[in-house]
Amino acid sequence: MLMKDEKLNSIVEFDLGNIAQFISFDLIKENKTRFVHINNYNKREGCTEKELVEKLIKSAPSKSVNIRSYSPNTMKGNKLIINKKLEDIKEILDIIKNNRAEGKYSIINENIDINDGGVSGVALGDILEFSPKDTPKCVDKDGICLLPREFGYNILEKIYGFKPEINFDPNYRVEFSIHPKRQGVDKRHTIIWEYEHYDNINYECKISWPNKFSRFIGDKAFGLLVADALGLQVPKTTVISRNVAPFTFGKSTGLYEKWIRTCPIVKEPGKYFTGDSWIDPFELMNNEENKGNEDVNIASILSQDSVEAVFSGASIVKKSMENDIIEGVSGKGDAFMIGEKNNHILPEAVIRGVKRLNNKIRSYYRYIGEVSIEWVYDGEHVWIVQLNQLKSKGNKNIIVEGNPLYYKEFDVSNSLDELRELIKNIKEKNIGIELIGNIGITSHYGDLLRLANIPSKLNRV
């Protein structure tokens, strides 16, 4: 069995990938190194432990190191000490000395900033799990982003411009991180931290959001990236994010006009601005932030190719086609989604187009489950402009199933904000809500109730 530092060395020796700069020290003899991987280091220099650690710190862009330890009998679960700098050299040397006294090897590696806009995670079998602002240990925590491996590669490449370099068979569990700026021994964007072989790997992958990564780039952007990775017609979209450099995905609609859309951290139906022509994004961001309840509410701004809106609407895509709901109006769908425009009888050609789209989405049910979409029909194609996962069951005029003590009526001539307030007041009281009005069950009124998981139904009048 290879030791931890032997594995890291083998990654370099056999060109399996890129690693963080590191030194490992023997557990018996002081000043005896096992492996040294420091950029521009000359092995003939004959450095002491202190000099080597100082060279590593100076070579690291972060000017800091982490200290790990292990023994042949305890390879995992040992203490990790992070972010030690040049002024901590005595403490670092004492840690190495104490590890040696306990019969443990020491690995000193450069500290790579986890807040640089990249992600860390694990690849195993057909799955890819990761989070921003964390180490590969993020997979032990709630809120990770879980994607089918190639699907995940596709999304990460669209965002960062490169595919993670994980050159291991699927039966290897590989801890990795990716970084916008080149890092490590080979100055590349992917760092491999650990690998381990497993037999009979077969895990089912179910995508779930919101998660930490969807919050990182914005809920709307994440849903559209998923739709794009599924091969759906997503208008060409540029995401201007707080956390990563601008990136573009989707297909050209053939129009040169641009929509501007706010992209909140989590979905807030009908709360934030969407415009059909470009305005000052900086002023927009400032104005929209004031609508939220958190310190930061908007993750990004979207610039999206305009679609010629002959018909627009929304659809709920269920496991069984007969339970799908398709609703819409002629022209733009903004007023329909906020309950200001009634649902229309759609032409057969539009319904056929949306059904084809729904069936394509349904073919990925094992990955994404039941979803809601917002769509625009331009006379030829049905474009998807929003994709959200359904967390609650509903059907036809039932928005969220349940057995409340009673249903409180809410007239949809009242605003979405008033519905938000009502939801807040009855949450956890086993009271349902009955929407009164001739609106779509797929409207933002329905979205709010689905997100809050409030037993609810629609009474069209």
C-alpha positions in Angstrom: 0.0 0.0 0.0 1.4 3.4 -1.0 1.8 6.1 1.7 0.1 9.5 1.2 3.3 11.2 0.1 4.2 8.3 -2.2 0.8 8.7 -3.9 1.5 12.5 -4.4 4.9 11.8 -5.7 3.6 9.1 -8.1 1.1 11.7 -9.6 4.1 13.7 -10.7 6.4 10.8 -11.6 3.7 9.1 -13.8 2.2 12.4 -15.2 -1.2 11.6 -13.7 -1.9 15.3 -12.9 -0.9 18.3 -11.0 -0.3 18.5 -7.2 0.3 21.3 -4.7 4.0 21.9 -3.8 5.0 19.8 -0.8 7.7 18.4 1.4 7.4 15.2 3.4 9.7 14.3 6.3 10.8 10.9 7.6 9.5 9.7 11.0 12.9 8.6 12.3 15.7 11.0 11.3 15.7 14.8 11.6 16.4 16.7 8.3 15.7 13.5 6.3 13.2 14.2 3.6 11.1 11.6 1.7 9.9 13.8 -1.1 10.5 17.4 -2.1 8.4 19.1 -4.8 9.1 22.8 -4.7 9.2 24.9 -7.8 12.7 25.9 -8.8 14.3 23.8 -6.0 17.7 22.4 -6.6 18.1 19.1 -4.7 21.8 19.5 -4.5 21.4 22.5 -2.1 21.3 20.2 0.9 18.9 22.3 3.0 17.9 21.8 6.6 14.3 21.2 7.6 13.9 24.9 8.5 15.4 26.1 5.2 13.2 23.7 3.1 10.0 24.9 4.9 11.0 28.5 4.3 11.6 27.8 0.6 8.2 26.2 0.3 6.5 29.1 2.0 8.3 31.6 -0.2 7.4 29.6 -3.3 3.7 29.4 -2.5 1.6 32.2 -3.9 -0.3 32.3 -0.6 3.0 32.5 1.3 1.5 29.9 3.7 1.5 26.2 4.3 -0.6 23.4 5.8 0.7 20.5 7.9 -0.7 17.0 7.6 0.5 13.8 9.4 0.0 10.1 9.0 1.3 6.8 10.1 1.3 3.4 8.3 -1.5 2.3 10.7 -3.5 5.6 10.6 -3.6 7.0 7.1 -6.9 9.0 7.6 -8.4 11.2 10.3 -5.2 12.9 11.4 -5.2 16.5 12.4 -4.8 19.1 9.7 -3.1 22.4 10.6 -3.6 25.2 8.1 -2.4 28.6 7.0 1.0 28.8 8.8 3.3 31.5 7.5 7.0 32.4 7.7 6.6 34.0 11.1 5.2 30.6 12.3 8.4 28.7 11.4 9.2 27.6 15.0 5.7 26.3 15.4 5.9 24.4 12.2 9.2 22.8 13.1 7.8 21.8 16.6 4.8 20.2 14.9 7.2 18.1 12.7 9.2 17.2 15.8 6.0 16.1 17.7 4.8 14.1 14.8 8.1 12.3 14.7 7.9 11.6 18.4 4.4 10.1 17.9 5.7 7.9 15.0 4.1 9.9 12.3 5.3 11.2 9.0 4.8 14.9 8.2 3.6 16.4 4.9 4.0 20.2 4.5 2.1 21.5 1.5 1.4 25.0 0.1 -1.8 26.5 1.2 -4.0 27.2 -1.8 -6.8 29.8 -1.3 -10.2 28.1 -1.2 -11.9 31.5 -1.7 -10.4 32.1 -5.1 -13.6 31.4 -7.0 -12.8 27.7 -7.7 -14.3 24.5 -6.3 -13.1 21.4 -4.5 -14.6 18.0 -4.4 -14.4 14.3 -5.2 -14.8 12.2 -8.3 -15.8 8.6 -8.0 -17.5 6.3 -10.5 -20.0 8.3 -12.5 -20.4 11.1 -9.9 -18.8 14.4 -9.3 -19.4 16.2 -6.0 -18.0 19.6 -5.2 -18.5 22.9 -3.4 -17.0 26.4 -3.5 -15.1 28.0 -0.7 -14.1 24.6 0.8 -11.6 21.7 0.6 -12.4 18.2 -0.8 -13.7 17.5 2.8 -16.8 19.4 1.7 -18.3 16.0 0.6 -18.7 15.3 4.3 -21.0 18.3 4.7 -24.5 19.3 3.7 -25.2 21.3 0.5 -22.7 19.8 -1.9 -23.4 19.9 -5.7 -23.8 16.4 -7.0 -23.7 15.8 -10.8 -23.1 12.9 -13.2 -19.4 13.1 -13.9 -19.5 14.1 -17.6 -22.4 16.4 -17.0 -20.4 18.1 -14.2 -17.3 18.4 -16.4 -19.5 20.1 -19.0 -20.9 22.7 -16.6 -17.5 23.4 -15.0 -15.9 23.8 -18.4 -18.5 26.3 -19.4 -17.9 28.3 -16.3 -14.2 28.2 -16.0 -13.1 27.6 -19.6 -11.3 24.3 -18.8 -12.3 20.8 -18.0 -11.0 19.4 -14.7 -7.9 17.2 -15.3 -8.7 14.0 -13.5 -6.8 11.3 -15.3 -7.9 8.3 -13.2 -10.2 5.4 -14.0 -13.7 5.7 -12.6 -12.9 3.1 -9.9 -10.6 5.6 -8.2 -11.9 8.0 -5.6 -10.0 11.3 -6.4 -10.0 14.4 -4.2 -9.4 17.4 -6.4 -9.7 21.2 -6.6 -9.9 23.6 -9.5 -8.7 27.2 -9.6 -9.2 30.2 -11.9 -5.4 31.0 -11.5 -2.9 28.3 -12.2 -1.5 26.6 -9.1 0.8 23.8 -8.0 4.0 22.1 -9.2 3.0 22.3 -12.9 1.1 25.6 -12.7 -2.2 24.2 -14.0 -5.8 24.8 -13.0 -6.5 21.4 -11.4 -4.9 20.1 -8.2 -5.1 16.4 -7.2 -4.9 15.9 -3.4 -5.5 12.2 -2.9 -6.6 9.1 -4.7 -7.7 5.6 -3.7 -8.9 2.6 -5.6 -12.3 0.9 -5.0 -14.0 -2.1 -6.5 -17.6 -2.4 -7.8 -18.4 1.3 -7.9 -22.1 1.9 -8.9 -23.8 4.9 -7.4 -27.1 6.5 -8.5 -26.7 10.2 -9.2 -29.6 12.5 -8.4 -29.1 16.2 -9.0 -30.6 18.5 -6.3 -30.6 22.2 -6.0 -30.4 24.7 -4.4 -27.0 23.7 -3.2 -23.9 25.6 -2.2 -22.7 25.9 -5.9 -26.1 27.0 -7.2 -26.1 29.7 -4.5 -22.5 30.6 -5.5 -23.4 31.4 -9.2 -27.2 32.1 -8.7 -30.2 29.8 -8.8 -31.4 30.9 -12.3 -27.9 30.5 -13.8 -27.5 27.0 -12.3 -30.9 25.9 -13.6 -30.1 27.2 -17.1 -26.7 25.5 -17.1 -28.4 22.2 -16.2 -30.8 22.8 -19.1 -28.0 23.6 -21.5 -26.1 20.4 -20.4 -29.2 18.4 -21.2 -29.1 19.8 -24.7 -32.2 22.0 -24.4 -32.7 25.2 -26.3 -31.3 27.8 -23.9 -30.8 31.4 -25.3 -27.2 32.5 -25.3 -26.5 33.8 -21.8 -23.6 35.6 -20.3 -23.4 35.5 -16.5 -21.7 38.4 -14.8 -21.1 37.0 -11.3 -19.8 38.2 -8.0 -17.7 35.1 -7.5 -16.3 34.0 -10.9 -15.2 35.7 -14.1 -18.0 36.3 -16.7 -18.9 33.1 -18.7 -21.2 32.4 -21.6 -23.3 29.3 -22.6 -26.4 28.5 -24.7 -27.4 29.0 -28.3 -27.8 32.1 -30.4 -31.5 33.0 -30.9 -30.7 34.9 -34.1 -31.7 38.3 -32.5 -29.2 40.9 -31.5 -31.4 42.4 -28.7 -30.4 41.6 -25.1 -32.5 40.8 -22.1 -31.1 41.7 -18.7 -32.1 39.5 -15.8 -31.2 39.5 -12.1 -30.1 36.2 -10.7 -30.7 35.8 -7.0 -28.8 33.4 -4.8 -32.0 31.4 -4.3 -35.2 31.5 -6.3 -37.5 34.4 -5.3 -40.5 34.1 -7.7 -41.5 37.5 -9.2 -39.4 39.5 -6.7 -36.5 40.7 -8.8 -36.1 42.6 -12.1 -36.1 41.2 -15.6 -36.0 43.6 -18.5 -36.2 43.3 -22.3 -33.5 45.9 -23.0 -30.2 46.7 -21.5 -29.9 49.0 -18.6 -27.0 50.0 -16.2 -26.2 46.7 -14.5 -24.4 48.4 -11.6 -27.4 50.6 -10.7 -29.7 47.6 -11.2 -27.6 45.5 -8.8 -27.7 48.2 -6.1 -31.5 48.8 -6.5 -32.3 45.1 -6.5 -30.2 44.3 -3.4 -32.4 46.5 -1.4 -35.4 44.3 -2.0 -33.8 41.3 -0.2 -33.6 40.4 3.5 -29.9 39.2 3.5 -26.6 41.0 3.3 -26.2 39.7 -0.2 -29.3 38.6 -2.2 -28.2 38.8 -5.9 -25.5 36.4 -7.0 -25.2 37.6 -10.6 -26.6 39.5 -13.5 -27.6 37.7 -16.8 -27.3 39.1 -20.3 -29.4 36.9 -22.5 -30.2 36.8 -26.2 -33.8 38.0 -26.7 -36.3 35.6 -28.0 -39.2 36.7 -30.4 -42.1 35.9 -28.0 -44.9 34.7 -30.2 -46.2 32.6 -27.2 -44.8 32.3 -23.7 -45.7 30.3 -20.7 -44.7 27.7 -18.1 -44.9 24.0 -17.7 -44.7 21.4 -15.0 -42.9 18.3 -16.1 -44.0 15.2 -14.2 -42.8 11.6 -14.1 -45.8 10.6 -16.2 -46.7 12.7 -19.3 -50.5 12.6 -18.5 -49.8 14.6 -15.4 -47.9 17.4 -17.1 -49.3 21.0 -17.0 -48.8 23.4 -19.9 -50.0 27.0 -19.6 -49.2 30.2 -21.5 -50.3 33.3 -23.3 -49.7 35.1 -26.6 -46.7 37.4 -26.6 -44.5 37.9 -23.6 -45.1 35.9 -20.4 -44.1 38.4 -17.7 -47.6 39.5 -16.8 -48.8 35.9 -16.9 -46.2 34.7 -14.5 -47.1 37.4 -11.9 -50.9 36.8 -12.3 -51.7 39.9 -14.2 -52.6 38.1 -17.4 -55.0 35.1 -17.7 -54.0 31.7 -19.1 -54.9 31.4 -22.8 -55.9 28.4 -24.9 -52.7 27.7 -26.8 -52.5 26.7 -30.5 -51.9 23.0 -31.2 -48.5 23.7 -32.8 -47.3 25.4 -29.6 -48.6 22.6 -27.4 -46.9 20.0 -29.6 -43.6 21.9 -29.3 -43.8 22.2 -25.5 -44.8 18.6 -25.2 -41.7 17.6 -27.2 -39.6 19.7 -24.9 -41.2 18.2 -21.8 -40.6 14.7 -23.1 -36.9 15.5 -23.7 -36.6 16.8 -20.1 -38.5 13.7 -18.9 -35.9 11.4 -20.4 -33.5 12.8 -17.7 -36.0 12.2 -14.9 -33.6 9.8 -13.1 -31.2 12.7 -12.8 -33.4 15.7 -12.1 -36.8 14.4 -11.1 -39.9 16.6 -11.6 -39.3 20.2 -12.7 -41.0 23.4 -13.7 -39.9 25.4 -16.7 -40.6 28.8 -18.2 -40.6 28.8 -22.0 -40.8 31.1 -25.0 -42.0 30.0 -28.5 -40.6 32.1 -31.4 -42.7 30.5 -34.1 -40.2 27.7 -34.7 -38.4 26.7 -31.5 -39.4 26.4 -27.9 -36.7 28.1 -25.8 -36.3 27.4 -22.1 -35.7 30.5 -20.0 -35.9 29.0 -16.6 -35.6 25.5 -15.0 -36.5 24.7 -11.4 -36.7 21.5 -9.5 -40.0 20.7 -7.8 -39.7 19.7 -4.1 -43.4 19.1 -3.6 -46.1 17.0 -5.3 -49.1 18.6 -7.0 -51.5 17.9 -9.9 -53.9 20.0 -12.0 -55.6 22.4 -9.6 -53.7 21.1 -6.5 -50.5 23.1 -6.1 -49.0 21.3 -3.1 -50.8 18.2 -1.7 -51.6 18.0 2.0 -54.3 17.8 4.7 -54.4 21.2 6.4 -56.8 22.1 9.2 -58.4 24.5 6.7 -57.6 26.5 3.5 -57.2 30.3 3.8 -58.4 32.1 0.7 -56.1 34.4 -1.1 -57.3 36.5 -4.0 -54.6 36.8 -6.7 -55.6 40.4 -7.3 -53.4 40.9 -4.3 -49.6 41.1 -4.8 -46.9 38.5 -4.6 -45.5 40.3 -1.6 -48.8 40.0 0.2 -48.7 36.2 -0.5 -45.2 36.1 0.9 -46.4 37.7 4.1 -49.3 35.3 4.4 -47.0 32.3 3.9 -44.7 33.7 6.7 -47.6 34.1 9.0 -49.1 30.6 8.6 -45.8 28.6 8.2 -45.7 25.5 10.5 -49.4 26.0 11.5 -50.9 23.3 9.2 -53.0 25.9 7.4 -53.4 25.7 3.6 -53.9 28.4 1.0 -56.5 28.5 -1.7 -55.7 30.9 -4.5 -58.7 32.6 -6.0 -58.4 33.8 -9.5 -58.0 32.8 -13.2 -54.2 32.4 -13.2 -51.9 29.7 -14.1 -50.9 27.0 -11.6 -47.4 27.5 -13.0 -47.4 31.2 -12.2 -45.1 32.7 -9.6 -48.0 32.5 -7.1 -47.8 28.7 -7.5 -44.0 28.9 -7.3 -44.0 30.6 -3.9 -46.3 28.0 -2.5 -44.3 25.1 -3.9 -41.1 26.6 -2.5 -42.6 27.0 0.9 -44.3 23.6 0.7 -47.6 25.0 1.9 -50.7 22.8 1.2 -52.4 24.7 -1.5 -54.8 24.7 -4.4 -56.2 26.9 -7.2 -59.8 27.9 -7.5 -60.3 29.5 -10.9 -63.3 31.9 -11.1 
